[in-house]
Amino acid sequence: MDIATLAKASLAVNVFIMVTLFVAAYLAKVRRSYGAHCTFMRVAVPLQLLIIASVMLPSLLEYISHRGAEEPFVLVEILIHHTFGLLAVLLWAYINLVFVGVVRSPLRLAILMRLAFVTWTLAFLMGVRFYVIIWV
């Protein structure tokens, strides 16, 4: 599969994931349906990890090895995008460890969840920006 098709597929999956996150946030905040919220999140995060491992990481490594030195400002933006995404995934893992009682958090879960949502949204928006710059 060529890189343009992978980029389109990645964008489509990430739009689906963002819709899933908004539905999950609605279920938790408005409907107070935390079980359904957790189910949506447990679908979204592994799907995101699959996209990171299969598309995003190889693309990042390819970019760094071939064009990173030529476009240092773009590389910095890409690394910030990846940092936001990684932080969101790490926060999700931490939230789950707190939720099941493996670790204790000095912060309320709602604060951590909002932080994860904001970092994930920032990573998504930056990713859409890269898609538009590169492929549109």
Buried (B, 14 or more C-beta within 10 A) or exposed (E): EEEEEBBEBBBEBBEEBBEBBEBBBBBBEEEEBEEBBBEBBEBBBEBBEEBBEBBBEEBBEEBEEEEBEEEEEBBEBBEEBBBBBEBBBEBBEBBBEBBEEEEEEEEEBEEBBBBBBBBBBBBBEBBBEBBEEEEE
